Amino acid sequence: MQTKVILSEEEKITIGNTAFFSVKREIISKIITLFGEIGNNKTLNETWRKILVDYDQKTFTPKISKGENYLGLPYLILDFPKKLEDENQFAVRNFFWWGNYFSTFFILSGKELEMHLPKILSNYSILNDKNFYISTNTDRWIHSVDNDYYKEIKNLTISEFEDIISKTGYLKIASILPLNKYEIAYDYFLKQHMIIQNILI
């Protein structure tokens, strides 16, 4: 017996709406262009190469990836710079999550964490003075910045900050920009890179 398809009034309207997909493609294209400009920004590249002097060229080659289903919604990622081949990870992940926000994640684990953590701790006041969050979950790939998985760094002492890293086994710092501030997205991503660079210098 064939099952009858029953649609709500909203679904009846949506099923015939082809314009949405054209608009979506345009938005995705613009975000890809934005990420390309961040990844190829000359000043950012020069500073990252000064900080990460012994890293190979692959670290500084921007990688843009996209998907349709992060918790049911489309997303775009720019990993730059990045070293993600093994457990010794270093990455600045620039993230666009449809319907939610733009965000920047700074991820360190393994030997990369051991190498850079002393400098981060010595510059902890920079993080503590900004609107940054730290991941508290053992899964470092959760990008949903909410109270279940992240804590605001400004509410943590440095010892509490270190304790979270000890428990999770990695460091992941996050910041977010609401989508309604899309006009300043480029400046936002630039600023987050510069803040991260400053805590590593």
N, C-alpha and C positions, 0 to 999 in steps of 0.2 A: 504494500500500500504506500502510495506516494505521500510524503509529509507536506502539508500546506505551509507556505511561508507567510507568516503574519508579521507585519511591520507596524511600529508605533508611528504617530504623526511626524515626529522628528526624523525617524528613519525613512519615511516616505519622501520627505523633502531632501534628505541627505543623499539618498541613493541616486538621485538624478543630478547631483551637483558636481559637474566636472571641473568647474572653475577653481575649486579648492586645490586640486592637484597642480594646476598651473602656478598658482600663488605659492604653494609649498615649494615647488622646484626653484622659483625665483628667490625665495628666502634662503633655502639651502645653498644656492649658488653664491649669494651675497656673504653668507657666513664662511663658506669655503674660501672666498676671496679675502675676507678679513683674516682668517687663519693663515693664509699664504703670506699676507703682508707682515704678520707677526713673526712667522718663521723665517722670513727673509730680511727682517729689520737689521740693518748694518750695525747699528750701535749695540743692539742686544747680542748679536753674534760675536762681535769683538770682545765684549765684556765676558760673555760665557766662555770664550776660548782662553781668556786670561785667568779665569777662575779654575777651569777644568783643563789645565795645561797638558796633562798626560793622557787625555782621552782621544780616541780615534775619531776619524771623520764621520763615521756613522752616528755618533752621538749628536752631531750638530746638523744632521740632515733631517729637516722637518718631515713628520709623518702624519698625514691627515687620514682619518678613517671615519666611517659613518655606519649607522645601523638604524633599524626601524623599531627596535623593541627593548629599550632599557626601561623596565617596569611598565611596558606597554606603549612607550612613546619614542619617537625618533630622536636621534642624537648625532652630534658631530664631535670628534676629538682631534685635537692637535697635540701630539707629543713632541716637545722641543724645549730644551735638549732632552735626550733620553738614552738610557742604557737599561734595557728590559729583558735581556736574553736569559738571565739566570736569577738566582736569589740575591745577587749583589746589584741592587737596583737603584737607579737615580733617574728621576723624571720630573719634568714640569708638564702636567697634563692640563691643557686648556679645553674646556668642555662647554658645549651648548646642548641643553636638554629642553626639547620642545615642551612648551607649556609650563616650564619651571623657572629656569634661570641660566645665566652664564656663570661659569665657575672656573677657578684655578686650583689645581691640586699639586702639591709638592710632595713627592714620594721618595723615601729612602729606606733601604733595607740592607742587611748583610754587611759586607765590608764597606760599602758606601756610607751606611749609617755610622759605623765606627769612625770612619775618616772625617765626616763632616759634623757630627754631633757636638764635639767640643766647641767649634766655632759658633754653632747655632746657640748653644747654651750661654756662651760669652756675650752674644747679642740678643739674649732673650727679651730684653726690654723693648726691642723693635717689634717683635711679635706681640708682646703683651700690650702694646700701645695701639694695635690695629684690630680690625674686625676679622680675626682669623679663628678658625676652629681646628681641633685636633681629633682625628679618628680614634675612637675607643673600642672598635670592633676588631676581632681577630682576622676578619676578611678585609684586606686592604683595598679591594676593588668595589666596595660599596661607595657610590657617588651621590647617594641621597643624603644631603646634609640636613639632618634633623636631630632632635634630642635623643633619639634611640641609638644613634651611631656616632655622634660628635658632641664635643664640649667646647664652649667658647674659651679661648686661651686667656683672655683678659680676666677670667674668673679663677684662674689657676695659679698657684705658686709654682716656682721653678721645680720644686721637689715633686709636686703633683704631676707636673708636665713630664718629668723624667720617669715617674712611676707608671704612667700610661704607656710610654714607649717600652718600658721593661715588660709590661704585661702583654702588649700586643705583638712585640717582636719586630716592630717597624715604626717608622714615623710617616704620618700623612697629615699635611696641613692643608686646610681648605679656606677659600673665600668665595663669596657669591655676589653676583650683580643681578638685580631683578630685570626681567625681560623688558619692562616698560622704560628702562634706561638704555635701550639698545643703541641710541645715538652716541653714547660715550663708551661703547664696548671696546673699541680699539684702545682708547686711553686707559681703560680699566685693565686690560690684559698687559699692556706695557708697564703700567704701574706695579702690578703684581710681580712681574718678572724682576723689576728693579728692586723691589723690597726683598725678594728671595736672594738676589745677587748680593744685596747689602749685608744680609745676615751670614753670607758665606765668605765675604772678603776679609 
